[in-house]
Amino acid sequence: MQKISDNDLVKLFQQDNNAALEELIKRHKKSIFTAIYLLVKNRSLAEDIFQESFIKMIHTLRNGNYNEEGKFVAWAVRVARNLTIDYLRKINKDVTITDSQGNDLFSYLVIAETQNKEDKIIQYQTEQQIKQLVLNLPEDQKQVVVLRHWANLSFKEIAAHTGVSVNTALGRMRYALANIRKQLAESKMYIE
């Protein structure tokens, strides 16, 4: 099974060979799980979405709705990413963007030395305003900003995770920055 191509494994699975599906999962679990985890930053939630993703993939494959437009792994990551985004849209009115240790990324912003309560209040308010600026972006732009600045992915990696070209990822970042600047100007907010 290890030497069989992904597309051949898909065909075998569609002919009721469950070992073919096991091999596909074994080959691509890390890539698919990572794509989910980068968005949710929660291992147990990522595992749940991973399982849901494979259930959806199994139904699609069994129903014959899988089109070989490219590599299996790219399609699988896109399915997982879309399910993750759907989940986040349902629950996420106040998203906390976290690092790999689960710390709120906005807590790293140092606006000023926080030595008294007034400075701490100002810093907290600024963090909330910045968070809101990012959350106000269209979903595709917000995703590129988060993946680039907080997940430290290259634009090539972002393109692979989001299923777009590198130029599209770059364009989304450019529009996101322009939108953030516009929001800053409209709100007359100043950030050093």
N, C-alpha and C positions, 0 to 999 in steps of 0.2 A: 504493500500500500504506500510506503514511503516514497517510492519512485514514480508513482502515478501523478499526473498533472491535476491541478485543482479542477479544471473543467471535466476531466475524465472521472474524477471522484464525484462531482455533482451528478453526472450521468449515471454512475453506479448507484448513488443514493436514490435517484429517481426510479431506479429499477429495484428498489427495496433492499439495497445492501447497506445496512446500518453501520457496518465497519467503515464505510467510506465517509459517513458523516463524522464519526469519531476521529478519523484522521484529519478532516478539515478543521474540526474544533481544536485538535491538538496543535496543528500547524499555525493557526491564526488567533488563538485565544489571547496571547499577549498583546497583539496589535489592537484587537477589538476592545479588550478590557481597558487598555491605556487610553484609547479614544474616549471612552465613557468616563473613566476616572478623571481625566483632565478637565472635564466639564463639571463633575459633581463633587470631586475631592472627598469622597466618602466611600470607603472600601465596601461596606455591606450594601449600600445603595447601588454602587457600581456593579456588584455581583448580581443583585436583583435585576437590574436593567440588562445586564449581559445575558442572563437566562431568558428574559423576555425577548431579547433580540434574537436569540437562537430559535426560540419557539416561532417567532414571526418568519424567520428565514426558512425553517423547516416547512411551514405551511406554504410559503411561496414556492419552494422547490417541489414539494409534493403536488401542488396544484398546477405545476408546469408553467408558472408565471415568471420564472427566472429567465432573463435574456442575457446572453453572453456579450454584453457591451464592452467588457474589459475584464480585468482580473477579478476573481471571486472575492479576494480580500478587500479590494476597493469597494465593491458592492456591499459586503458585510459590514465594513466600517461605516459606510453611509447609512445603512439601516439602523445600526446601533446609535450613531450620532443623532439621527432624526428622532428616534425614540427618546433619547436623552433630552433633546431640546423640547420635545412635546411634554415630557415630564416636568422640566424646569418651568415651562410656560404655565403649567397648571398650578404650581405651588409658589411661583416666585414673584412676589410683589416687592419684597425687600431681600434681595440676594446678598449673601455674604460671599465674597470672593476670597478664597483661602489659599494658603501655600500648602506645600506637601505635609507640613506638621499640623495643619488645621487652623493656623492663626489667620485672623482677618488681615488681608493684605494692606488695607488702608491704615492699619495700626502702625505700619512702617513709615508712613509719611511723617516727616519732621518739618512742621511749618515754622515753629519757633521753639526755643527752649521752654519746656513746661515746668516752671518752678513754682507757680502758684495756681490757685483754682481758676482764676480768670483766664490764664494762658491755656489751661487744660480744656476749659469750655470752648474757647476759640478754636483750638486744634480739633476738638470733637466736631464742632459745627462745620469746619472746613472739610474734614473727612467725609461727613455726611453729604455735603454739597458736591464734592468730587464724585462720590459714589453715585449720586443722583445723575450727574452729568453722563457718566458711563452707562447707567441703566436707561437713560433716555434715548440712547442711540438705537437705531434699527438693529434687529437681532444679528444680521450678518456682520455689521460693523462692530458691535459689542463683542462678538465672539472673536474676531481678529484682534481687537485690543487686549482682551483677556489672555488669549493664547500667546500673543507676542510679548506683552509687558510683564505678565505675572506667571505664565508657564514657561517663559523664555524659549519659545519655539522659534525656529527660523521661518522665513516666509515660505520656503520650500516645504517644511514640515506642516505649516498651517494649511498650505494648499492641499497636501495629501490628506490631512484630517478633515478638511471641509469639502473635499471633492471639487475644487476649482483650480484654475491655473494660478501660477505664481503671480502673474500680472493682475489677475482679479483680486487676489489677496492683498497685493500692494495697493491697488485702487481702493479697496474697502478701508484700508488703514488711512489712506490719504483723506477719504471722505469723512471717516470717523474723527480725525484730528480737526478737520475743518468744521465739523458739527460741534465739537467740544469748544473750539474757539468762538464760534457763533453763540453758543449757549452762554459762555463766559461774558461775552460782550453784552448780550441781552440782559443778563442778570447783574451786570456791572460788578461782578465778582473778580477780585484780584488775588492771584496766587503767586507767591515768590518761588 
